[in-house]
Amino acid sequence: MKKTLALILSLLVLASCVAFAGCEKKADGEKDTLVIGYTIYEPMNYMEDDKLTGFDTEFAEAVCAKLGVTPEFVEINWDTKFVTLEAGQIDCIWNGMTISPDVEANCSVSKPYVKNAQVVVMNEDVIADYADIASLKGLKFTAEAGSAGEEAIKANGLDENYSPVALQTDALLAVMGKQADACVIDITMAKTMTADGTSYADLDYSIELTKEEYGIGFPKDSELTEKVNGIIDELIADGTLPALAEKYGLNLAE
């Protein structure tokens, strides 16, 4: 009877393991997907022909191929990105995130991979009237809440008439619609979104408020940071990242 009971219990344990996709794999903490938090931000992550694409999208796919996992892209609220990461709803923040003291305090950050700057965007018919930061004082500014653009506005004392918006594209729309005199966004986006033939062709960018670099954010205790750093070196050496940078008009971090 005891032998029969032991056999039944063993079979139940085995069935449970199968039902939950493998006890051993779960115990090792292995995953077959990498959940990537992003926002729509051209040229890093954006929709084209109903498909997510962009530098960071292709970069993440190349890294995931080397890690042996499938990328799962989840759109997040940028202003609460660290809360989302800490809650385990995503495995990383991969969306042209500027490396800053705040970012380094809230997550484990990869090595820099792309150069960036925060620039002032205005209507092109008035931009020549503003040659330096002092001339911008008193203007109505906007930027994405929780972004490096918002930090740059505050750091340069331009927040007297500042109103945040949800997305960098919303900031561009505010300037187009004259709800704001100027916005501060990433130069990577400004180059793409204010070019001739775009929806924001009447806008232009000028003054650089900061110079920055992008990094990928992982949870503080993640082992992925060092693994991904190694893969970044591999993708630079084999020409993958330089080719992506040329495709999207970006400059790699040195």
C-alpha positions as a printed NumPy array, in Angstrom:
array([[  0.   ,   0.   ,   0.   ],
       [  2.832,   2.405,   0.91 ],
       [  4.625,   1.591,  -2.348],
       [  1.426,   2.218,  -4.3  ],
       [  0.888,   5.553,  -2.543],
       [  4.479,   6.607,  -3.189],
       [  4.076,   5.748,  -6.878],
       [  0.879,   7.794,  -7.118],
       [  2.557,  10.786,  -5.45 ],
       [  5.52 ,  10.549,  -7.816],
       [  3.214,  10.517, -10.824],
       [  1.339,  13.56 ,  -9.485],
       [  4.589,  15.495,  -9.04 ],
       [  5.668,  14.571, -12.586],
       [  2.309,  15.659, -13.999],
       [  2.555,  18.98 , -12.17 ],
       [  5.969,  19.646, -13.646],
       [  4.728,  18.957, -17.167],
       [  1.643,  21.122, -16.654],
       [  3.724,  24.107, -15.572],
       [  6.202,  23.922, -18.468],
       [  9.037,  22.184, -16.622],
       [  9.982,  22.513, -12.968],
       [ 13.711,  22.371, -13.618],
       [ 13.619,  25.21 , -16.144],
       [ 11.517,  27.372, -13.806],
       [ 13.838,  26.636, -10.892],
       [ 16.829,  27.812, -12.908],
       [ 15.065,  31.079, -13.626],
       [ 15.38 ,  30.56 , -17.363],
       [ 12.966,  32.316, -19.697],
       [ 12.305,  31.886, -23.384],
       [ 11.175,  35.503, -23.857],
       [ 12.578,  38.94 , -23.05 ],
       [  9.819,  41.461, -22.278],
       [ 10.996,  44.837, -23.586],
       [  9.425,  48.11 , -22.452],
       [  9.253,  50.807, -25.128],
       [  7.348,  53.892, -26.316],
       [  6.716,  55.046, -29.883],
       [  9.799,  57.111, -30.636],
       [ 11.101,  57.35 , -34.173],
       [ 13.751,  56.293, -35.194],
       [ 14.24 ,  54.002, -32.15 ],
       [ 10.858,  52.2  , -31.993],
       [  7.954,  53.007, -34.318],
       [  5.253,  51.419, -36.46 ],
       [  5.707,  50.934, -40.204],
       [  3.18 ,  48.937, -42.245],
       [  1.578,  47.757, -38.97 ],
       [  4.908,  46.334, -37.775],
       [  7.16 ,  47.612, -35.   ],
       [ 10.559,  48.624, -36.336],
       [ 13.391,  51.06 , -35.644],
       [ 16.993,  51.017, -34.463],
       [ 16.25 ,  49.767, -30.94 ],
       [ 13.72 ,  47.238, -32.245],
       [ 16.224,  45.674, -34.645],
       [ 19.012,  45.992, -32.07 ],
       [ 16.905,  44.156, -29.468],
       [ 16.01 ,  41.429, -31.966],
       [ 19.699,  40.884, -32.755],
       [ 20.595,  40.671, -29.049],
       [ 17.709,  38.303, -28.313],
       [ 18.821,  36.007, -31.159],
       [ 22.222,  35.681, -29.468],
       [ 20.593,  35.167, -26.052],
       [ 18.347,  32.452, -27.507],
       [ 15.124,  34.168, -26.453],
       [ 12.15 ,  35.742, -28.229],
       [ 11.655,  39.522, -27.853],
       [  8.224,  40.595, -26.597],
       [  7.687,  44.335, -27.01 ],
       [  5.328,  46.03 , -24.536],
       [  4.394,  49.709, -24.835],
       [  4.796,  51.484, -21.482],
       [  4.168,  54.853, -19.843],
       [  7.593,  56.529, -19.898],
       [  6.891,  58.555, -16.759],
       [  6.424,  55.331, -14.729],
       [  9.023,  53.189, -16.494],
       [ 11.016,  52.369, -13.355],
       [  7.899,  51.337, -11.415],
       [  6.938,  49.054, -14.309],
       [ 10.434,  47.533, -14.348],
       [ 10.572,  47.041, -10.585],
       [  7.122,  45.41 , -10.601],
       [  8.413,  42.769, -13.018],
       [  5.971,  43.723, -15.767],
       [  8.922,  44.107, -18.15 ],
       [ 12.451,  42.701, -18.179],
       [ 14.143,  45.841, -19.48 ],
       [ 13.664,  49.401, -20.739],
       [ 14.981,  49.627, -24.293],
       [ 13.849,  52.824, -25.98 ],
       [ 16.541,  55.447, -26.479],
       [ 16.908,  55.965, -22.739],
       [ 19.435,  58.637, -21.795],
       [ 21.956,  57.499, -19.191],
       [ 21.585,  59.916, -16.27 ],
       [ 22.109,  59.817, -12.481],
       [ 18.371,  59.167, -12.072],
       [ 18.469,  56.243, -14.502],
       [ 21.568,  54.773, -12.835],
       [ 19.899,  55.083,  -9.431],
       [ 16.822,  53.158, -10.562],
       [ 18.188,  50.333, -12.691],
       [ 21.254,  48.464, -13.877],
       [ 22.346,  50.167, -17.1  ],
       [ 24.161,  48.688, -20.068],
       [ 27.194,  50.306, -21.64 ],
       [ 26.36 ,  53.317, -23.86 ],
       [ 25.474,  52.408, -27.441],
       [ 24.288,  55.604, -29.229],
       [ 25.161,  59.312, -28.908],
       [ 22.307,  61.748, -28.298],
       [ 21.555,  65.36 , -27.355],
       [ 18.527,  67.304, -26.125],
       [ 17.619,  70.021, -28.622],
       [ 15.149,  72.902, -28.76 ],
       [ 12.521,  72.556, -31.512],
       [ 10.575,  75.586, -32.736],
       [  8.746,  76.799, -35.824],
       [ 11.382,  77.366, -38.482],
       [ 10.175,  80.903, -39.224],
       [ 11.2  ,  82.136, -35.735],
       [ 14.079,  79.864, -34.8  ],
       [ 16.711,  82.344, -36.057],
       [ 15.541,  84.821, -33.408],
       [ 16.835,  82.571, -30.597],
       [ 20.607,  82.188, -30.632],
       [ 21.317,  81.081, -27.061],
       [ 19.702,  79.768, -23.874],
       [ 19.256,  83.264, -22.402],
       [ 17.06 ,  84.266, -25.348],
       [ 14.711,  81.344, -24.623],
       [ 13.741,  82.571, -21.145],
       [ 10.014,  83.128, -20.697],
       [  8.916,  81.01 , -23.675],
       [  6.221,  78.36 , -23.263],
       [  8.039,  75.02 , -23.249],
       [  6.83 ,  71.442, -23.336],
       [  8.474,  67.99 , -23.213],
       [  7.62 ,  64.378, -22.496],
       [  6.973,  63.853, -18.778],
       [  9.862,  62.064, -17.078],
       [ 12.14 ,  62.503, -20.088],
       [ 15.663,  63.824, -20.472],
       [ 14.086,  66.736, -22.341],
       [ 12.118,  67.677, -19.24 ],
       [ 15.3  ,  67.444, -17.149],
       [ 17.145,  69.696, -19.621],
       [ 14.389,  72.335, -19.493],
       [ 14.543,  72.444, -15.702],
       [ 18.341,  72.32 , -15.527],
       [ 18.601,  75.329, -17.842],
       [ 15.973,  77.379, -16.009],
       [ 13.454,  77.243, -18.856],
       [ 10.564,  75.843, -16.798],
       [  8.881,  79.15 , -15.91 ],
       [  6.11 ,  78.351, -18.426],
       [  6.573,  74.6  , -18.747],
       [  3.817,  72.022, -19.329],
       [  4.596,  68.29 , -19.696],
       [  2.918,  65.981, -22.214],
       [  2.674,  62.201, -22.473],
       [  4.916,  61.639, -25.51 ],
       [  7.655,  63.391, -27.465],
       [  5.357,  63.399, -30.509],
       [  2.744,  65.22 , -28.386],
       [  5.378,  67.882, -27.692],
       [  5.923,  68.353, -31.432],
       [  2.166,  68.609, -31.976],
       [  1.926,  71.269, -29.24 ],
       [  4.502,  73.415, -31.034],
       [  2.783,  72.841, -34.383],
       [ -0.546,  73.872, -32.861],
       [  1.035,  76.867, -31.079],
       [  0.05 ,  75.598, -27.614],
       [  3.783,  75.88 , -26.902],
       [  6.535,  78.079, -28.306],
       [  9.136,  75.342, -28.155],
       [  9.761,  71.788, -27.045],
       [ 12.852,  69.832, -26.086],
       [ 13.302,  66.365, -27.58 ],
       [ 16.101,  63.961, -28.507],
       [ 18.168,  65.006, -31.498],
       [ 17.743,  61.472, -32.844],
       [ 14.002,  62.133, -33.125],
       [ 14.383,  65.751, -34.252],
       [ 16.533,  64.715, -37.217],
       [ 13.909,  62.227, -38.351],
       [ 10.668,  64.014, -37.51 ],
       [ 11.426,  67.58 , -38.684],
       [ 12.928,  66.719, -42.049],
       [ 11.375,  67.724, -45.38 ],
       [  8.508,  65.456, -46.312],
       [  7.511,  64.72 , -42.69 ],
       [  4.422,  65.859, -40.795],
       [  6.603,  68.39 , -38.939],
       [  8.423,  69.96 , -41.886],
       [  7.56 ,  73.474, -40.594],
       [  9.589,  72.807, -37.44 ],
       [ 13.347,  72.872, -36.99 ],
       [ 15.834,  72.34 , -34.165],
       [ 18.771,  74.444, -33.071],
       [ 20.272,  74.805, -29.608],
       [ 21.692,  71.686, -27.94 ],
       [ 20.973,  71.833, -24.21 ],
       [ 22.812,  68.612, -23.332],
       [ 25.007,  65.908, -24.841],
       [ 24.079,  62.371, -23.839],
       [ 24.323,  58.645, -24.543],
       [ 21.687,  55.911, -24.617],
       [ 21.675,  52.757, -22.482],
       [ 19.413,  49.768, -21.779],
       [ 17.888,  49.514, -18.303],
       [ 17.628,  46.179, -16.457],
       [ 16.525,  45.402, -12.881],
       [ 19.19 ,  46.135, -10.27 ],
       [ 19.891,  42.45 ,  -9.572],
       [ 19.786,  41.31 , -13.213],
       [ 22.567,  39.185, -14.657],
       [ 21.559,  40.288, -18.141],
       [ 23.429,  43.59 , -18.06 ],
       [ 26.867,  42.012, -18.412],
       [ 25.624,  39.412, -20.903],
       [ 24.137,  42.123, -23.111],
       [ 27.291,  44.263, -22.777],
       [ 29.269,  41.361, -24.211],
       [ 26.795,  40.946, -27.055],
       [ 26.967,  44.681, -27.841],
       [ 30.737,  44.274, -28.341],
       [ 30.074,  41.303, -30.638],
       [ 27.495,  43.214, -32.695],
       [ 29.915,  46.123, -33.126],
       [ 32.741,  43.793, -34.142],
       [ 30.666,  41.893, -36.706],
       [ 29.304,  45.101, -38.258],
       [ 25.663,  44.662, -37.213],
       [ 25.404,  47.796, -35.043],
       [ 27.404,  50.067, -37.383],
       [ 25.085,  49.018, -40.227],
       [ 21.986,  49.762, -38.134],
       [ 23.395,  53.15 , -37.104],
       [ 23.978,  54.056, -40.752],
       [ 20.491,  52.83 , -41.705],
       [ 18.798,  55.027, -39.093],
       [ 21.161,  58.029, -39.256],
       [ 22.6  ,  57.609, -35.753],
       [ 26.077,  57.845, -34.237],
       [ 27.325,  54.996, -32.086],
       [ 28.796,  55.742, -28.666],
       [ 32.579,  55.473, -28.586]])
